[in-house]
């Protein structure tokens, strides 16, 4: 298991400063987003990380999340944005792009008794993921589906929901990202959920139940890391969280030591 940081929460005034801080603190990867590098700034990202001591390993999010919108133009826009990002990820040797398919409630109308909105969304998303997984596999990267908690998304909330989509797509290029904060809300047991998801888990997000850095709440990381070792997870765990103050750099450094200790105990 390897530790990564989102670029935006890493201390430093410039990208080079952030790279140095991460390297000095034993961080093994960076996660970026379209907030760091928009679609038309990918060449800048390539230049910024050409000689970085810490590589880019994951890309979080998409410019739009209209994958399950009833408007085909909006759906196509989100799909095409995702395709461009997946190709960039592949060109940089990154694990993949993290994609929650929708925020909020359903937008597709209920067509009961034929199918309700959720059933229609599921059928639609499987077909979309077949296309995106094919692009990801060809690029040498992965579409990483992220379940979110009930306050952010209605569609993929538990790990099993993401696994169902992945298994229905049944192709290379698609996998699961598991987020400790969201699991703490939705799963009755985070270790059990990870064990059940098994080989589909390819990336992790680290945040405590406070949604701040690990070590500020009550999530049992040792128990979860023990299961990750059981299922053979050797990927990156990226900090996606707030960082408590007033000295954010000190708080983050303390949390990194805490996580490494949890890994050692596991």
C-alpha positions in Angstrom: 0.0 0.0 0.0 1.3 3.4 -1.1 0.4 6.9 0.2 -0.6 9.7 -2.2 -1.8 13.3 -1.6 -4.1 15.4 -3.6 -2.1 18.3 -5.0 -4.4 21.0 -3.6 -4.0 20.0 0.0 -0.2 19.5 -0.2 1.8 22.4 1.5 3.7 24.7 -0.8 3.2 27.8 -2.9 4.1 26.3 -6.2 3.8 22.9 -7.8 7.6 22.4 -7.3 7.2 23.4 -3.7 4.5 20.8 -3.3 6.5 18.1 -5.0 9.5 18.8 -2.7 7.3 18.7 0.4 5.8 15.4 -0.6 9.1 13.8 -1.5 10.6 15.0 1.8 7.7 13.4 3.7 7.9 10.1 1.9 4.7 10.5 -0.1 4.6 8.2 -3.2 2.1 9.8 -5.5 -0.1 12.8 -6.4 -3.7 12.9 -7.2 -4.9 15.8 -9.3 -8.2 17.1 -10.6 -9.7 19.4 -13.3 -9.5 22.1 -10.7 -5.7 21.8 -10.9 -5.5 21.2 -14.6 -8.5 21.8 -16.9 -8.9 19.8 -20.1 -6.9 22.4 -22.0 -4.1 22.4 -19.4 -3.0 18.8 -19.7 0.2 19.8 -21.5 1.0 22.0 -18.6 0.5 19.1 -16.2 2.8 17.0 -18.4 5.5 19.7 -18.2 5.0 20.3 -14.4 5.5 16.6 -13.6 8.1 15.7 -16.2 10.9 15.6 -13.6 8.9 15.4 -10.4 10.3 13.2 -7.6 6.7 12.2 -6.9 4.6 11.0 -9.9 1.0 11.6 -10.8 -1.0 8.5 -9.9 -4.7 9.4 -10.2 -7.1 12.0 -11.5 -10.2 12.8 -9.4 -13.4 13.8 -11.0 -14.7 15.1 -14.4 -15.6 18.7 -15.6 -19.3 17.7 -15.7 -21.3 14.8 -14.2 -24.1 14.4 -16.6 -23.6 10.7 -17.4 -27.2 10.0 -16.3 -28.9 13.1 -17.6 -31.9 12.6 -19.9 -30.4 15.0 -22.4 -28.1 13.0 -24.8 -26.0 16.1 -25.6 -25.2 16.5 -21.9 -24.4 12.8 -21.5 -22.1 12.9 -24.6 -20.3 15.9 -23.2 -19.5 14.2 -19.9 -18.5 11.0 -21.7 -16.2 12.9 -24.1 -14.6 14.8 -21.2 -14.0 11.5 -19.5 -12.5 10.0 -22.6 -10.0 12.9 -22.9 -9.0 12.5 -19.3 -8.6 8.8 -19.4 -6.3 9.1 -22.4 -4.2 11.7 -20.5 -4.1 9.4 -17.5 -2.9 6.6 -19.7 -0.2 8.7 -21.3 1.1 9.6 -17.8 1.1 6.0 -16.5 -1.6 6.9 -13.9 -3.8 4.3 -12.2 -6.9 5.9 -13.5 -9.7 8.6 -13.4 -12.1 8.6 -10.4 -15.7 9.1 -11.5 -18.8 9.5 -9.5 -21.5 9.2 -12.2 -24.0 11.7 -10.7 -24.6 14.0 -7.8 -28.0 14.5 -6.2 -31.1 12.6 -7.2 -32.2 11.0 -10.4 -32.9 13.1 -13.5 -34.3 10.4 -15.7 -38.1 10.1 -15.4 -39.8 7.2 -13.8 -41.2 4.9 -16.5 -43.0 2.5 -14.2 -44.4 -0.1 -14.7 -41.8 -0.6 -17.4 -38.8 0.5 -15.3 -38.3 3.0 -12.5 -35.7 5.7 -12.7 -33.0 3.8 -10.8 -33.4 0.7 -13.0 -33.1 2.8 -16.2 -30.1 4.6 -14.8 -28.4 1.3 -14.1 -29.0 0.0 -17.6 -27.8 3.3 -19.1 -24.7 3.5 -17.0 -23.6 -0.1 -17.8 -23.6 0.8 -21.5 -21.7 4.0 -20.9 -19.1 2.2 -18.8 -18.6 -0.4 -21.6 -17.5 2.5 -23.9 -15.3 4.2 -21.2 -13.8 0.9 -20.0 -12.7 0.2 -23.6 -11.1 3.6 -23.9 -9.4 3.2 -20.5 -8.1 -0.3 -21.3 -6.7 0.8 -24.7 -5.0 3.7 -23.0 -3.5 1.5 -20.3 -5.4 3.0 -17.4 -8.7 2.5 -15.5 -12.1 4.1 -15.0 -12.5 4.1 -11.2 -16.1 4.2 -10.1 -16.6 6.0 -6.8 -19.6 5.3 -4.5 -20.6 8.3 -2.5 -22.7 8.7 0.6 -26.5 9.3 0.5 -26.2 13.0 1.1 -24.2 13.4 -2.2 -25.5 10.7 -4.5 -28.5 8.4 -4.8 -27.1 5.9 -7.4 -23.8 4.4 -6.2 -23.8 4.5 -2.4 -22.3 1.2 -1.3 -19.3 -0.7 -2.6 -21.6 -3.5 -3.7 -23.4 -1.1 -6.1 -20.1 -0.3 -7.7 -19.1 -3.9 -8.0 -22.4 -4.8 -9.6 -21.8 -2.3 -12.4 -18.2 -3.5 -12.9 -19.3 -7.1 -13.1 -22.1 -6.3 -15.5 -19.6 -4.5 -17.8 -17.3 -7.5 -17.5 -14.3 -6.0 -19.2 -10.8 -4.7 -18.5 -10.4 -1.0 -17.8 -13.0 -0.5 -15.0 -12.5 -0.9 -11.2 -13.6 0.5 -7.9 -12.2 3.3 -5.7 -13.2 2.9 -2.0 -13.4 6.0 0.1 -13.2 5.7 3.9 -15.4 8.7 4.6 -18.2 7.6 2.4 -18.0 3.9 3.6 -18.1 5.1 7.2 -21.6 6.5 6.5 -23.0 3.8 4.2 -21.4 0.5 5.1 -22.3 -1.5 8.3 -18.7 -2.7 8.3 -15.9 -1.1 6.2 -13.6 -4.2 6.5 -16.5 -6.5 5.4 -17.3 -4.2 2.5 -13.7 -4.2 1.3 -13.4 -7.9 1.7 -16.6 -8.4 -0.4 -15.4 -6.0 -3.1 -12.1 -7.9 -3.2 -10.1 -7.7 -6.4 -12.2 -4.9 -7.8 -10.7 -2.4 -5.4 -7.8 -0.6 -7.2 -7.6 2.8 -5.4 -8.5 4.3 -2.1 -9.4 7.7 -0.7 -8.2 8.5 2.9 -10.3 10.8 5.1 -11.5 10.2 8.7 -15.2 10.4 9.7 -14.6 14.0 10.4 -13.8 14.4 6.7 -10.4 15.8 7.8 -7.1 14.0 7.8 -6.9 10.4 9.2 -6.3 10.4 12.9 -8.8 13.1 13.7 -11.7 10.8 14.0 -12.7 7.2 15.0 -12.3 5.1 11.8 -10.4 1.9 12.5 -7.8 2.0 9.8 -5.9 -1.0 11.2 -8.9 -3.3 10.7 -9.4 -2.0 7.2 -5.8 -2.2 6.2 -5.7 -5.7 7.4 -8.4 -6.6 5.0 -6.7 -4.7 2.2 -3.7 -6.8 2.7 -5.9 -10.0 2.7 -7.3 -9.1 -0.7 -3.9 -8.3 -2.1 -4.4 -4.5 -2.5 -1.0 -2.9 -3.2 -2.3 0.4 -4.8 -2.3 4.0 -3.8 -4.3 5.5 -0.9 -4.8 9.2 -1.7 -5.6 11.8 1.0 -8.9 13.4 -0.1 -9.9 15.5 3.0 -9.6 18.7 4.8 -6.6 19.3 7.0 -7.0 20.7 10.5 -5.2 23.8 11.6 -3.7 26.1 12.6 -0.5 24.5 11.3 -1.8 22.5 8.4 1.6 21.2 7.3 2.3 19.9 10.8 -1.2 18.3 11.0 -0.6 16.6 7.6 2.8 15.3 8.6 1.4 13.9 11.8 -1.3 12.1 9.9 1.1 10.6 7.5 3.0 9.1 10.4 -0.3 7.9 11.9 -1.3 6.1 8.6 2.1 4.5 8.3 1.8 3.2 11.8 -1.6 1.8 11.0 -0.2 0.0 8.0 2.6 -1.4 10.1 0.1 -2.7 12.7 -2.0 -4.3 10.0 
